[in-house]
Each structure stands twice: as structure tokens, then as C-alpha cells.
Amino acid sequence: MNRYHIEVVMADKKYTRVLEAQGVSWSDSGLYEFWSTDENGMRRAVAYFPVSRTLIDTIEYDIEND
């Protein structure tokens, strides 16, 4: 599991979020998908954010080992 510190920039404000997910991918539709896998190994979406407005500030890897 990883911990992602992100910042989403909107027209009038910006906000930060911390997400815990196993990975992140992006799509041609312009979204970051943060995902984890279930007990059967299937991906489960944790959150979606627009690539054009989202900055991934830091990533903490392997947080369950901390």
C-alpha cells in the first residue's frame, strides 16, 4: 500500500488530499485512477481525479511496513 499526497487546483481554490492505494494509473479520458486490489486480485477504484488539475506531491511507498 502507498500513501499519495495530492493537490487539486480548481478555478477559485485548491485543496489537498491524502489517499491510500496500491497504485495509480491514468486514462485517455484525462483521469488519474487510484486503485487497490481486493482479496481476489481484482482492481478496485479508490478515487478519480482530473489529470489536468491534479498534482501528485509525494508518494510514501510500502506504508504497511512502517
N, CA, C and O of each residue as an XYZ file, in Angstrom:
264
protein
N       0.855     -1.174      0.000
C       0.000      0.000      0.000
C       0.899      1.236      0.000
O       1.942      1.264      0.654
N       0.476      2.246     -0.742
C       1.207      3.509     -0.814
C       0.304      4.642     -0.325
O      -0.922      4.532     -0.352
N       0.916      5.703      0.110
C       0.168      6.893      0.527
C       0.519      8.021     -0.443
O       1.685      8.384     -0.597
N      -0.505      8.566     -1.090
C      -0.341      9.623     -2.091
C      -0.817     10.952     -1.514
O      -1.948     11.061     -1.040
N       0.039     11.948     -1.557
C      -0.316     13.299     -1.143
C      -0.543     14.085     -2.430
O       0.389     14.306     -3.202
N      -1.789     14.505     -2.655
C      -2.109     15.190     -3.902
C      -2.678     16.572     -3.623
O      -3.167     16.862     -2.532
N      -2.597     17.406     -4.639
C      -3.181     18.746     -4.582
C      -4.031     18.908     -5.831
O      -3.562     18.681     -6.946
N      -5.284     19.303     -5.638
C      -6.208     19.519     -6.746
C      -6.436     21.026     -6.865
O      -6.853     21.677     -5.907
N      -6.159     21.568     -8.045
C      -6.249     23.005     -8.282
C      -7.531     23.285     -9.057
O      -7.696     22.837    -10.192
N      -8.425     24.024     -8.438
C      -9.688     24.416     -9.082
C      -9.588     25.884     -9.475
O      -8.583     26.534     -9.188
N     -10.599     26.403    -10.116
C     -10.571     27.786    -10.596
C     -10.431     28.795     -9.460
O      -9.701     29.778     -9.590
N     -11.126     28.560     -8.351
C     -11.138     29.545     -7.271
C     -10.429     29.098     -5.996
O     -10.284     29.893     -5.068
N      -9.987     27.850     -5.932
C      -9.302     27.372     -4.732
C      -8.514     26.120     -5.075
O      -8.626     25.576     -6.173
N      -7.721     25.677     -4.122
C      -7.033     24.400     -4.245
C      -7.170     23.655     -2.930
O      -7.281     24.259     -1.864
N      -7.159     22.356     -3.021
C      -7.257     21.576     -1.792
C      -6.335     20.370     -1.889
O      -5.965     19.929     -2.977
N      -5.975     19.852     -0.723
C      -5.068     18.714     -0.649
C      -5.825     17.492     -0.139
O      -6.799     17.602      0.606
N      -5.355     16.348     -0.554
C      -5.918     15.083     -0.128
C      -4.778     14.099      0.115
O      -3.709     14.207     -0.486
N      -5.018     13.155      0.988
C      -4.095     12.046      1.209
C      -4.886     10.774      0.939
O      -5.918     10.528      1.563
N      -4.390      9.969      0.001
C      -5.066      8.742     -0.390
C      -4.163      7.549     -0.118
O      -2.946      7.635     -0.282
N      -4.751      6.448      0.292
C      -4.002      5.207      0.420
C      -4.500      4.262     -0.664
O      -5.685      3.932     -0.722
N      -3.583      3.833     -1.519
C      -3.907      2.950     -2.633
C      -2.663      2.154     -2.994
O      -1.551      2.510     -2.605
N      -2.861      1.081     -3.737
C      -1.716      0.272     -4.167
C      -1.062      0.841     -5.411
O       0.115      0.580     -5.661
N      -1.793      1.607     -6.191
C      -1.212      2.151     -7.407
C      -2.052      3.264     -7.987
O      -3.143      3.571     -7.507
N      -1.508      3.864     -9.040
C      -2.204      4.929     -9.750
C      -1.965      4.718    -11.240
O      -0.877      4.319    -11.655
N      -2.978      4.987    -12.028
C      -2.852      4.939    -13.480
C      -3.643      6.113    -14.040
O      -4.391      6.770    -13.316
N      -3.473      6.374    -15.338
C      -4.231      7.455    -15.951
C      -4.845      6.954    -17.239
O      -4.360      6.006    -17.857
N      -5.916      7.607    -17.627
C      -6.652      7.147    -18.798
C      -6.620      8.200    -19.892
O      -6.278      9.358    -19.653
N      -6.982      7.777    -21.098
C      -7.080      8.708    -22.224
C      -8.204      9.719    -22.011
O      -8.220     10.769    -22.654
N      -9.132      9.416    -21.127
C     -10.213     10.356    -20.837
C      -9.775     11.471    -19.898
O     -10.559     12.376    -19.612
N      -8.524     11.425    -19.409
C      -7.987     12.518    -18.610
C      -8.138     12.386    -17.111
O      -8.187     13.391    -16.403
N      -8.212     11.159    -16.616
C      -8.377     10.957    -15.179
C      -7.236     10.125    -14.607
O      -6.756      9.184    -15.238
N      -6.807     10.495    -13.388
C      -5.977      9.609    -12.587
C      -6.922      8.654    -11.883
O      -7.942      9.077    -11.340
N      -6.597      7.384    -11.888
C      -7.353      6.403    -11.118
C      -6.427      5.845    -10.046
O      -5.410      5.225    -10.358
N      -6.774      6.061     -8.801
C      -6.054      5.470     -7.679
C      -6.778      4.165     -7.353
O      -8.001      4.148     -7.211
N      -6.017      3.065     -7.234
C      -6.650      1.758     -7.092
C      -5.940      0.881     -6.068
O      -4.772      1.080     -5.733
N      -6.693     -0.088     -5.595
C      -6.176     -1.154     -4.744
C      -6.737     -2.461     -5.278
O      -7.644     -2.448     -6.111
N      -6.220     -3.575     -4.820
C      -6.745     -4.868     -5.245
C      -7.477     -5.533     -4.082
O      -7.110     -5.383     -2.917
N      -8.521     -6.270     -4.439
C      -9.270     -6.980     -3.409
C      -8.646     -8.354     -3.160
O      -7.591     -8.668     -3.711
N      -9.290     -9.159     -2.341
C      -8.738    -10.462     -1.968
C      -8.648    -11.431     -3.150
O      -7.925    -12.425     -3.078
N      -9.372    -11.153     -4.233
C      -9.318    -11.988     -5.433
C      -8.335    -11.461     -6.481
O      -8.225    -12.017     -7.574
N      -7.623    -10.385     -6.138
C      -6.659     -9.808     -7.063
C      -7.252     -8.863     -8.087
O      -6.553     -8.432     -9.004
N      -8.519     -8.533     -7.951
C      -9.190     -7.614     -8.872
C      -8.959     -6.171     -8.423
O      -8.983     -5.873     -7.229
N      -8.737     -5.281     -9.390
C      -8.576     -3.867     -9.060
C      -9.891     -3.265     -8.592
O     -10.961     -3.569     -9.120
N      -9.783     -2.409     -7.592
C     -10.934     -1.681     -7.052
C     -10.549     -0.219     -7.021
O      -9.534      0.144     -6.427
N     -11.346      0.624     -7.652
C     -11.053      2.054     -7.691
C     -11.207      2.667     -6.305
O     -12.192      2.420     -5.608
N     -10.222      3.467     -5.916
C     -10.270      4.185     -4.644
C     -10.759      5.609     -4.878
O     -11.577      6.122     -4.114
N     -10.251      6.254     -5.946
C     -10.637      7.637     -6.248
C     -10.233      7.972     -7.683
O      -9.337      7.352     -8.256
N     -10.912      8.960     -8.242
C     -10.591      9.508     -9.558
C     -10.393     11.016     -9.433
O     -11.144     11.684     -8.722
N      -9.383     11.554    -10.122
C      -9.142     12.990    -10.152
C      -8.703     13.391    -11.554
O      -8.040     12.603    -12.228
N      -9.053     14.592    -12.016
C      -8.648     15.030    -13.356
C      -7.142     15.283    -13.432
O      -6.581     15.981    -12.588
N      -6.496     14.714    -14.444
C      -5.056     14.865    -14.620
C      -4.672     16.329    -14.780
O      -3.647     16.765    -14.257
N      -5.491     17.088    -15.503
C      -5.150     18.481    -15.798
C      -5.195     19.391    -14.579
O      -4.696     20.515    -14.637
N      -5.779     18.935    -13.485
C      -5.909     19.779    -12.292
C      -5.295     19.156    -11.041
O      -5.447     19.691     -9.943
N      -4.606     18.032    -11.202
C      -4.112     17.295    -10.044
C      -2.596     17.177    -10.076
O      -2.003     16.796    -11.085
N      -1.984     17.514     -8.943
C      -0.544     17.363     -8.758
C      -0.314     16.286     -7.708
O      -0.859     16.358     -6.606
N       0.488     15.294     -8.049
C       0.890     14.299     -7.050
C       2.159     14.837     -6.413
O       3.232     14.821     -7.016
N       2.018     15.312     -5.188
C       3.117     15.982     -4.492
C       4.167     14.988     -4.019
O       5.341     15.106     -4.371
N       3.752     14.015     -3.229
C       4.679     12.992     -2.732
C       3.987     11.642     -2.679
O       2.762     11.544     -2.612
N       4.812     10.605     -2.711
C       4.319      9.238     -2.570
C       5.144      8.553     -1.488
O       6.373      8.518     -1.563
N       4.469      8.016     -0.492
C       5.117      7.207      0.527
C       4.860      5.747      0.167
O       3.717      5.290      0.179
N       5.924      5.019     -0.153
C       5.794      3.634     -0.600
C       5.788      2.667      0.581
O       6.412      2.918      1.612
N       5.068      1.552      0.408
C       5.039      0.445      1.366
C       4.740      0.914      2.791
O       5.500      0.639      3.719
N       3.634      1.619      2.947
C       3.320      2.191      4.267
C       2.982      1.129      5.298
O       3.119      1.389      6.493
N       2.541     -0.070      4.885
C       2.220     -1.098      5.878
C       3.459     -1.671      6.525
O       3.378     -2.339      7.556
N       4.623     -1.408      5.915
C       5.873     -1.882      6.501
C       6.474     -0.881      7.473
O       7.494     -1.172      8.096
N       5.870      0.289      7.618
C       6.395      1.322      8.537
C       6.062      1.003      9.968
O       6.423      1.759     10.869
